[in-house]
Amino acid sequence: MESNIKKNIQITNQVRKLIQMHLNRAMSYQQAMSLTSNQEVKTLLEQGMQQSYYFVEHLQSAMAMQGLSLHAKPSLSGTLFRAWMTLSVHVSNRKSYRIVRCLLAAEKTLNLSYKLLCTNRYLQYAYPLLKSTFLKQYFSIKDYMGLLEQSLERLKDMADLRNLEKEHPIHRAPTLRDNPESPNNQDQDPSAFSLREKILQVMPETPTVTF
């Protein structure tokens, strides 16, 4: 009996952590949407945000139906992650690419949390509804990670194409952007690009915290 009580407490704590991660995830995706002008990426991020709010509601309902209750709210780790992500994006020349890369790194940790819960044998006979909820959400998260990876590849291909065009420029008629006196070019200090590259070199590719 005492062993089951400990297991129930452990399950409750794990689900609380999972809900915290989803709340942090939703807030991170909402913030990420404000950091990019790419409409395709915005749509994908909004999908992830809505997914997390939907999953939180279903996790809380499943817990209540199994006689377990909990209260969860966004954690400090989510605040730190959003700060890291925002800084990383601001110093990058490929903002949309950087956003998706940051979020994908955090998604992998979330995916691992689900995997640990899905392999918990105690849930199989004690809380089958919870086990079923975890499995459904795990595969949905896995599918969404696939969409992020596809988006990352498309953004990478676009960046590679732009770099190729710089290395082998196509002769074209000059535009306003080519004019050094243009207002769009006057504020572009070459040293600023160099500084951003130096910052990116010392920043970790993945954050020390996650959702």
C-alpha positions as CSV (number, residue, x, y, z in Angstrom):
1,M,0.0,0.0,0.0
2,E,2.8,2.4,1.0
3,S,4.6,1.5,-2.2
4,N,1.5,2.4,-4.3
5,I,1.2,5.7,-2.5
6,K,4.8,6.6,-3.4
7,K,4.2,5.6,-7.0
8,N,1.0,7.8,-7.1
9,I,3.0,10.8,-5.7
10,Q,5.7,10.1,-8.3
11,I,3.2,10.0,-11.1
12,T,1.5,13.2,-9.9
13,N,4.9,15.0,-9.8
14,Q,5.8,13.7,-13.3
15,V,2.5,14.9,-14.8
16,R,2.8,18.2,-13.0
17,K,6.2,18.6,-14.6
18,L,4.8,17.7,-18.0
19,I,2.0,20.3,-17.7
20,Q,4.6,22.9,-16.6
21,M,6.5,22.1,-19.7
22,H,3.4,22.4,-21.9
23,L,2.6,25.8,-20.4
24,N,6.2,26.9,-20.9
25,R,6.0,25.5,-24.4
26,A,2.9,27.4,-25.3
27,M,4.4,30.7,-24.0
28,S,7.6,30.0,-25.9
29,Y,5.8,29.4,-29.2
30,Q,3.7,32.5,-28.7
31,Q,6.9,34.6,-28.1
32,A,8.6,32.9,-31.1
33,M,5.7,34.0,-33.3
34,S,6.6,37.6,-32.6
35,L,10.2,37.1,-33.6
36,T,9.7,36.0,-37.2
37,S,8.0,37.4,-40.2
38,N,7.8,34.1,-42.0
39,Q,4.1,33.3,-42.3
40,E,4.6,29.6,-42.8
41,V,6.7,29.4,-39.7
42,K,4.2,31.5,-37.8
43,T,1.4,29.1,-38.7
44,L,3.5,26.1,-37.6
45,L,4.3,27.8,-34.3
46,E,0.7,28.7,-33.6
47,Q,-0.2,25.0,-34.2
48,G,2.4,24.0,-31.5
49,M,1.0,26.6,-29.1
50,Q,-2.6,25.5,-29.4
51,Q,-1.4,21.8,-29.2
52,S,0.1,22.5,-25.7
53,Y,-3.0,24.2,-24.3
54,Y,-5.1,21.3,-25.7
55,F,-2.8,18.7,-24.1
56,V,-2.8,20.5,-20.7
57,E,-6.6,20.4,-20.6
58,H,-6.7,16.7,-21.4
59,L,-4.0,15.8,-18.9
60,Q,-5.8,17.6,-16.2
61,S,-9.1,15.9,-17.1
62,A,-7.4,12.4,-17.2
63,M,-5.8,13.0,-13.8
64,A,-9.2,14.1,-12.3
65,M,-11.0,11.0,-13.8
66,Q,-8.4,8.8,-12.2
67,G,-8.9,10.4,-8.8
68,L,-5.6,12.4,-8.9
69,S,-5.4,16.1,-8.5
70,L,-2.7,18.6,-9.1
71,H,-2.0,22.3,-9.7
72,A,0.7,23.5,-12.1
73,K,1.9,26.8,-13.5
74,P,4.7,28.0,-15.8
75,S,8.2,27.5,-14.3
76,L,11.4,29.5,-14.1
77,S,13.0,27.2,-16.6
78,G,10.5,28.4,-19.3
79,T,11.4,32.0,-18.6
80,L,15.1,31.2,-19.0
81,F,14.5,29.3,-22.2
82,R,12.6,32.2,-23.7
83,A,15.3,34.6,-22.7
84,W,18.0,32.3,-24.3
85,M,15.8,31.9,-27.5
86,T,15.1,35.6,-27.9
87,L,18.8,36.5,-27.5
88,S,19.8,33.7,-29.9
89,V,17.4,34.9,-32.5
90,H,18.2,38.6,-32.2
91,V,21.9,38.0,-32.9
92,S,21.3,35.6,-35.8
93,N,21.0,36.6,-39.5
94,R,18.7,33.6,-40.1
95,K,16.0,34.4,-37.5
96,S,13.3,31.9,-38.6
97,Y,15.9,29.1,-39.0
98,R,17.3,29.9,-35.5
99,I,13.8,29.9,-33.9
100,V,12.9,26.5,-35.3
101,R,16.3,25.2,-34.3
102,C,15.9,26.4,-30.7
103,L,12.4,25.0,-30.4
104,L,13.3,21.7,-31.9
105,A,16.0,21.2,-29.2
106,A,13.5,21.7,-26.5
107,E,11.0,19.4,-28.2
108,K,13.4,16.6,-27.9
109,T,13.5,16.9,-24.1
110,L,9.7,17.0,-24.0
111,N,9.6,13.9,-26.2
112,L,11.9,12.1,-23.8
113,S,9.6,13.0,-20.8
114,Y,6.7,11.4,-22.6
115,K,8.7,8.3,-23.5
116,L,9.6,7.8,-19.8
117,L,5.9,8.0,-18.8
118,C,4.8,5.7,-21.6
119,T,7.2,3.0,-20.5
120,N,5.9,3.1,-16.9
121,R,4.5,-0.4,-16.2
122,Y,2.6,0.8,-13.1
123,L,0.4,3.0,-15.2
124,Q,-0.7,0.0,-17.4
125,Y,-2.9,-1.5,-14.6
126,A,-3.3,1.3,-12.1
127,Y,-4.2,4.2,-14.4
128,P,-4.9,3.0,-17.9
129,L,-6.7,6.2,-18.9
130,L,-3.5,8.2,-18.1
131,K,-1.4,5.7,-20.0
132,S,-3.7,6.0,-23.1
133,T,-3.5,9.9,-22.9
134,F,0.3,9.8,-22.6
135,L,0.6,7.5,-25.7
136,K,-1.7,9.6,-27.8
137,Q,0.1,12.8,-26.9
138,Y,3.5,11.2,-27.3
139,F,2.8,10.3,-30.9
140,S,1.3,13.7,-31.7
141,I,4.4,15.4,-30.3
142,K,6.6,13.1,-32.4
143,D,4.6,14.0,-35.5
144,Y,4.9,17.7,-34.7
145,M,8.7,17.3,-34.3
146,G,8.7,15.9,-37.8
147,L,7.0,19.0,-39.1
148,L,9.6,21.2,-37.3
149,E,12.4,19.2,-38.8
150,Q,10.9,19.6,-42.3
151,S,10.6,23.3,-41.8
152,L,14.2,23.5,-40.6
153,E,15.4,21.7,-43.7
154,R,13.4,24.1,-46.0
155,L,14.8,27.1,-44.1
156,K,18.3,25.7,-44.4
157,D,17.9,25.2,-48.2
158,M,16.7,28.8,-48.6
159,A,19.7,30.0,-46.6
160,D,22.1,27.9,-48.7
161,L,20.5,29.2,-51.9
162,R,21.0,32.8,-50.7
163,N,24.7,32.0,-49.9
164,L,25.1,30.5,-53.3
165,E,23.7,33.6,-55.0
166,K,26.2,35.7,-53.0
167,E,29.1,33.5,-54.1
168,H,27.9,33.5,-57.8
169,P,25.8,36.7,-58.2
170,I,23.5,37.0,-61.2
171,H,23.9,40.2,-63.1
172,R,20.8,42.3,-62.7
173,A,19.7,45.9,-62.8
174,P,20.6,47.9,-59.7
175,T,17.9,48.4,-57.2
176,L,17.3,50.8,-54.3
177,R,18.9,48.2,-52.0
178,D,22.2,48.4,-53.9
179,N,22.4,52.2,-53.4
180,P,24.7,52.9,-50.4
181,E,22.8,56.2,-49.8
182,S,19.6,54.2,-49.4
183,P,18.1,54.6,-45.9
184,N,17.9,50.8,-45.7
185,N,21.7,50.6,-46.0
186,Q,22.9,53.6,-44.1
187,D,22.4,51.9,-40.7
188,Q,24.0,48.6,-41.6
189,D,27.4,48.8,-39.9
190,P,29.6,45.9,-41.1
191,S,31.0,45.6,-37.6
192,A,27.5,44.7,-36.4
193,F,27.5,41.6,-38.5
194,S,30.9,40.6,-37.3
195,L,29.8,41.1,-33.7
196,R,26.7,38.9,-34.2
197,E,28.9,36.2,-35.6
198,K,31.2,36.3,-32.6
199,I,28.3,36.1,-30.2
200,L,26.9,33.1,-32.1
201,Q,30.2,31.4,-31.8
202,V,30.3,31.6,-28.0
203,M,26.5,30.9,-27.5
204,P,25.5,27.2,-27.0
205,E,23.7,25.6,-29.9
206,T,21.2,24.2,-27.4
207,P,20.0,25.9,-24.2
208,T,21.0,24.7,-20.7
209,V,17.3,24.8,-19.9
210,T,14.3,23.6,-21.8
211,F,10.5,24.2,-21.7
